[in-house]
Amino acid sequence: MMAGSGTRFDVVAHLDYAVRSWPTARAGAFDVTRFEDGFRQAMRAIARSGRALEMSAALLQPWMPRWWAEEGGRAVSFASDAHVPDALGVRFGEAVAMVEAAGFRPGARPEDLWRR
């Protein structure tokens, strides 16, 4: 897994990509609990590497910051996944509330990672 490698990067993004790409029409609604162990294993590896996990404000996954904290994650970053300028920052307030509920707090500067 890339998180366990020596490759230099600080933030893991799109951990929820499988959720976004789930074939709902063919497979039904995505049930994250069916895949919880796999997500948690990945989160543990990322946490052990000291990297942050990106939280998408556009596609909020309330289980992500909670599981991330439970698996030892210490830092998060935010992204909007905006593909057009008007979408930048949409639902950011909800994303902030979500990570704060998991114990993460802002750094001293706006661009800092949020930590717990």
N, C-alpha and C positions, 0 to 999 in steps of 0.2 A: 504494500500500500504506500502511496506517495507520502502520506503523513509520517510514516516511520522512516522515510529516506533522509539522506543528508542534503537533499535539494533545498536551496535557500528560497523560502517564501514565508510570509508571516501570517497570512489569513487563508483559511479554507472556505471556499464559496460554493454555493449550489449543492449543499448536502441533501437538500430536499428535491433535487432535480427529478428523481424517479416519481415523486408525487406530482410534479408539474406535468410529466409526460405520461402519466397513467392512462391507459386506454379505457376510459370510463364507459364508453358505448359498448365495448366488447366485454369488459371484465367487471363492470359495476363500479360503485363508489370505492374509492381508496380507503382502506382500513389500516391506519398506521400501526395499530397494535399487532397486526400479522407480521410486521417487519421490525418490531421494536428491538429485538435482540441485535439485528444487523446494524440498525442505526446507532444503538448504544455502543456496540463494538467499535464502530468507526469513530464515534465521539471520544471513547477512551483513548484510542490511538492518537487522535488529534490532540487531546488534552495532554497526554504524556509527552508529545513533541513540543509543548509550550506555545503552540500556535493559537490564534484566535479563530472563532467561527463567525462567518458573516450571517447576519440576519437581514432578510429581504423585507422591506416595508411594503412592497407591492403584493407579495404573496405570503401573508402572515401564516406561520405555522406555530400555534401556541405551545405545542409540545416541545419544540426545538430548544428554546432557552431553558426550560425547566429540566429536560433531560441532560442538556449540556452542563448545567450547573451540577446536577446529580452525578455526572460521570467525571467530574473534576475540572471542567472547563473554567478558566479564569478570566477570559477576555472575549469580547464580541466587537464586531464592527457592523456598520449599517450600510445597506445599499438600497437603492430604490428600484433597480432593474428597469429604469425608465428608458424607453426607446424613442420618446419624443420629449421635447423640453417641458411641455405642460404637465407631464406626469412626474417630473422630478419632485421628490419629497412627499408625494401622495401617501397618506396613511402613516407618515413618520411618527406622529403623536401616538398612534396605536402601537407601533413597533417599540417606541420608548417605554410605554406602560408595560408591555409584555416582558421586556428584558429587566425592567426595574422590579417586577413581581418575582423574578428569578434571582434577585439580589445583585444585579449589575448596576454600577454607578458611573457617571461620566468622569472623564479625566479632567485635568486642569485646563486644557485647550479644546476647542470644538473638534479638532481633527484627531484627538487622542482616542485610543481604544477605550471602551467601557470595561471596567474590571470589577471583580468581586473578591 
